[in-house]
Amino acid sequence: MKKILTRIISSADGFKILKKNITFVIGGCRSGKSSFALDQANRVAANHKYFIATAIPLDPEMEKRVEKHQKERGKDWHTIEESVLIHEKINEYSGKAGVILIDCLTLWLSALLCHSYDAAGVLELLEKFENALLNCNCPVFLVSNEVGLGIVPENRLAREFRDLAGTIHQRIAKLSDRVVMTIAGIDVEIKPGKKSG
C-alpha cells in the first residue's frame, strides 16, 4: 500500500494547511502582510524554513530594512536572495524545505522590468513560477503589494508595472488554496472564504 504523503497541519485560526498548499497574502504598504505571512509560516514548520527574498538593497535605507526583517525572522530561517529566477529556487529547495516564504512578488516584478524583461518575458517567467509552485512539496506563502487601488499612473512604465502586477496577482490567486488580504493589520480571508447560505 502506498503511503499517503499529504499531511494536515492545523493553524491557530482553524485553517487546515496541507503539505502541498499555497497561501497568497496581499495588501498595501505597511498593512501587516509580511508579519501575517511570517506568523502563519512559523506555525506550519518548526525547522527547514526557507525565505526567498526578492528585494535588491540598492541604498543604505533598503539595507537597514533588509537587516531589520532578517532579525524579525530569526536564525531558524534560511534566507535565499533571488530577484529574477525564483522558480529555480523553489525547485531547488522544495524537497528539503518544511515551508517556503516568498516576499514579495511586486519587488520581483520590479527586478524583471529593471532587467529589461518585456511583458512577454515576464509572463514566460510567471508560467515557470506557477509550475514550480504547483510541483512544490511543501507549503508556500507568497506576499505581494496591492497596487491597483489608486489613480492611473501618469507614465508608461508605471502603467505597465501596475497592469502586469494585476495579471500576476490574478493568476497567483487562482492557483492558490488560500488568499488573504491585510488591511490596517487585520487579515481578511477572501479565498476560500465562507460559503453563503
C-alpha positions in Angstrom: 0.0 0.0 0.0 1.3 3.4 -0.9 1.9 5.8 2.0 -0.3 8.9 2.0 2.1 11.8 1.8 -0.3 14.6 2.3 -0.4 15.7 6.0 -2.7 18.3 7.5 -1.5 20.9 9.9 -3.9 23.0 12.0 -3.1 26.7 12.3 -4.4 28.6 15.3 -7.2 30.2 13.3 -8.5 26.8 12.3 -7.5 26.8 8.7 -6.1 23.4 7.6 -2.8 23.7 5.8 -1.9 20.8 3.6 1.6 19.7 2.9 1.2 20.9 -0.7 -0.6 24.2 -0.1 -0.2 27.7 -1.4 -1.2 30.8 0.6 -1.2 34.2 -1.1 -1.1 37.2 1.2 -1.8 40.6 -0.5 -2.1 44.1 0.9 -1.0 47.7 0.8 2.2 49.1 2.2 2.6 48.6 6.0 -0.7 46.7 6.0 0.7 43.8 8.1 1.0 41.4 5.2 4.6 40.3 5.8 4.1 39.9 9.5 1.0 37.8 9.0 2.6 35.6 6.4 5.7 35.1 8.6 3.5 34.2 11.6 1.5 31.7 9.6 4.6 30.1 8.1 6.2 29.7 11.6 3.1 27.8 12.7 3.5 25.4 9.8 7.1 24.3 10.3 9.5 24.4 13.2 12.6 23.9 11.1 13.8 23.7 7.5 12.2 27.1 6.8 13.4 29.0 3.7 12.8 32.6 2.9 13.2 33.7 -0.7 13.9 37.5 -0.7 13.3 39.3 -4.0 14.4 42.7 -2.7 17.6 44.2 -4.1 19.1 46.6 -1.5 20.4 49.5 -3.6 20.8 52.1 -0.8 21.5 52.3 2.9 17.8 52.7 3.8 16.9 49.5 2.0 19.9 47.7 3.5 18.6 48.6 7.0 15.1 47.4 6.1 16.5 44.1 4.9 18.6 43.8 8.1 15.5 44.5 10.3 13.4 41.9 8.5 16.2 39.3 8.9 16.3 39.9 12.7 12.5 39.6 12.8 12.6 36.2 11.1 15.2 34.8 13.4 18.1 32.5 12.9 15.9 29.5 12.2 15.1 30.9 8.8 17.4 30.3 5.8 17.5 33.4 3.6 17.9 33.0 -0.2 18.3 36.1 -2.2 16.9 35.8 -5.7 15.3 38.7 -7.6 14.7 37.1 -11.0 14.7 33.3 -11.3 12.6 32.5 -8.2 11.1 29.4 -9.8 14.6 27.8 -9.8 14.9 28.3 -6.1 11.6 26.8 -5.4 12.6 23.7 -7.5 15.9 23.5 -5.7 14.6 23.7 -2.1 11.2 22.2 -2.4 12.4 18.7 -1.4 14.2 19.8 1.7 12.0 22.6 3.0 9.4 22.4 5.7 8.0 25.7 4.4 8.9 28.4 1.8 8.0 32.0 2.2 8.5 34.4 -0.8 8.4 38.2 -0.1 7.5 39.9 -2.4 6.1 39.4 -5.9 5.9 43.2 -6.7 9.6 43.6 -6.0 10.2 40.5 -8.2 8.3 42.3 -11.0 10.3 45.5 -10.4 13.5 43.5 -10.8 12.3 41.9 -14.0 11.5 45.2 -15.5 14.8 46.6 -14.4 16.5 43.6 -16.1 14.7 44.7 -19.4 12.1 41.9 -19.4 9.2 42.9 -21.6 5.6 41.8 -20.9 6.1 38.6 -22.8 9.2 37.8 -20.9 7.5 38.5 -17.6 4.6 36.2 -18.5 7.0 33.5 -19.6 8.8 33.6 -16.2 5.4 33.7 -14.5 4.4 30.4 -16.1 7.6 28.8 -14.9 6.9 30.2 -11.4 3.4 28.8 -11.5 4.6 25.4 -12.5 7.2 25.4 -9.7 4.5 26.3 -7.1 2.2 23.6 -8.3 5.0 21.0 -8.1 6.4 22.2 -4.7 6.4 19.5 -2.0 5.9 21.9 1.0 3.6 24.7 2.0 4.4 28.0 0.3 3.4 31.5 1.4 3.5 34.3 -1.1 3.5 38.0 -0.2 2.7 40.9 -2.6 1.6 44.6 -2.6 -1.8 45.6 -3.9 -1.0 48.5 -6.3 -4.2 48.7 -8.3 -6.5 50.6 -6.0 -5.1 54.1 -6.7 -5.2 56.5 -9.6 -4.0 55.7 -13.1 -0.2 56.3 -13.2 1.0 59.1 -15.4 3.9 57.4 -17.2 4.0 54.3 -19.4 6.4 52.2 -17.3 4.3 52.7 -14.1 1.2 51.7 -16.0 2.9 48.7 -17.4 4.0 47.7 -13.9 0.5 48.2 -12.5 -1.1 46.1 -15.3 1.5 43.3 -15.0 1.2 43.2 -11.2 -2.6 42.8 -11.6 -2.1 40.0 -14.0 0.3 38.2 -11.7 -2.0 38.7 -8.7 -5.0 37.2 -10.6 -3.1 34.2 -11.8 -1.4 33.5 -8.4 -4.7 34.0 -6.6 -6.4 31.5 -9.0 -3.9 28.7 -8.3 -3.6 29.4 -4.5 -5.6 27.4 -2.0 -5.9 30.4 0.3 -5.9 34.1 -0.4 -5.7 36.6 2.5 -5.8 40.4 2.2 -4.4 42.5 5.0 -5.8 45.9 5.8 -4.5 48.1 8.7 -3.1 45.0 10.4 -6.2 42.9 10.1 -6.2 39.8 7.9 -9.3 39.2 5.8 -9.6 35.8 4.1 -11.0 36.2 0.6 -10.4 32.6 -0.6 -11.8 30.1 0.0 -14.0 32.3 2.2 -17.2 31.5 3.9 -19.9 29.9 1.8 -23.1 31.8 1.6 -26.3 30.3 2.9 
